[in-house]
Amino acid sequence: MFKILLLSLLSASVSFAQIAVKADLLYPMTGDLKPVKNAVVLCGPDGKIQAVGPAAEIEIPGGYQILTAKVATPGIIDAHATVGLSGILNSPKHDQEQLEKSAPIQPELRALDAYNGRDPLVKWLRDLGVTTVHTGHSPGTLISGQLMVVKTDVPSITSLKDTLIPTSAVAATLGSNALASGGKSPGTRSKAVALLRAELLKAQSYAAKISKSEAEQKDAPDPDLKLQILADILSKKTPLLINAHRHQDIAAALRLREEFGFDLILDGAAEAYLLLDEIKAAGVPVIVHPTMARPFGDLENMTFTLAAQLHEKGIPFAFQSGYEPYVPKTRVVHFEAALAAAYGLPQEIALAACTLYPAQILGLDDKIGSLQPGLHADLALFDGDPLETMTHTTHVIINGKLVSSSQK
């Protein structure tokens, strides 16, 4: 009995031990993005990073669980996904919650109301080093709904505090994917943009009425979920993420942004290389389309060099797994980084585009995306180069806790 109790106490002490990571090569994603050889990261009891630097300068206190890795990076961030809404079963009746087609404009649909953190795809990504996802409703209607940012170790969202950002963006689509058939609206690109403009004008009027009622201390207009979230876009509380691939659709998104003054994130943007100067002048970030997307329709002119071209032009960008309408329903974001590196993007930049850069685009670089004291202790540990397909993820740490290990 005493031995059983002792073993239980020892097991508990190991599971709650603070973690120290020793890496042959560490990418802290700070400064010039260069890696540090023979480095140490200390994870504190509060889930934050205590110390980062060369092993010769950091003493590992007693009682720490020591993990070793050939390469360690900040936890991987997927800049746009549908995981948790689009599930592994690929069954519309069971786990396909990413697209509601009953109306073309539905910004009031919240991602967190449909999210299933226990779906096996979420664990699959977590085991591969993805610690944070920007996930929610997919492209496919003019405005399909909201996105959120959540850690991949959150099984259920019982409170808004379970997310990093409960409403991080509203997902919209311009182009063929937003068009309806059979005489339904919108049937053309002009109609789609007109519908979107009309709803934004209604939201302007709604916001003006609320401001006037507050100033005059009168009753506010009746709550309207759709107009309220659109008003949040117009006030820059929430960005509008527009999926657009053709150059004319990207141009339409830029015109809408100029007209209404909202914060725009371009999503996909296969033909962005035709409008680099315009995107640069607008100061708009791009979440690059997945390289495994099928090159036909709006994507027929896609190129694997887009990330390199955006980097050369100085346009902020990040990688995504995106929405995959066929099994297995998600991709792996650092595979996208690897393909971009193979097509001219410097390796440090490729890694930054799935760690630091998405954190910056989402306004979370004070919490995640790099390894600095005080930031969340989210790390991915590898047995080789993270951008090589033969490399394995050995350990994953979220908020200072070991959440995945391939080593028995």
Buried (B, 14 or more C-beta within 10 A) or exposed (E): EEEEEEEEEEEEEEEEBBBBBBBBBBBBBBEEBEBBEEBBBBBBEEBBBBBBBEBEEBEBEEEBBEBBBBBBBBBBBBBBBBBBBBBBBBEEEEBBBBBBEEEBBBBBBBBBEBBBBEBEBBBBBBBBBBBBBBBBBBBBBBBBBBBBBBBBBBEEBEEEEBBBBBBBBBBBBBBBBBBBEEEEEBEEBEBBBEBBBEBBBBBBEBBEBBEEEEEEEEEEBEEBEBBBBBBBBBEEEBBBBBBBBBBBBBBBBBEBBEEBEBBBBBBBBBBBBBBBEBBBEBEBBBBBBBBEBEEEEBBEEBBBBBBBBBBEBEBBBBBBBBBBBEEEBBBBBBBBBBBBBEBBBEBBBBBBBBBBBBBBBBBBBEBBBBBBEEBBBBBBBBBBBBBEEEBEBBBBBBBBBBBBBEEE
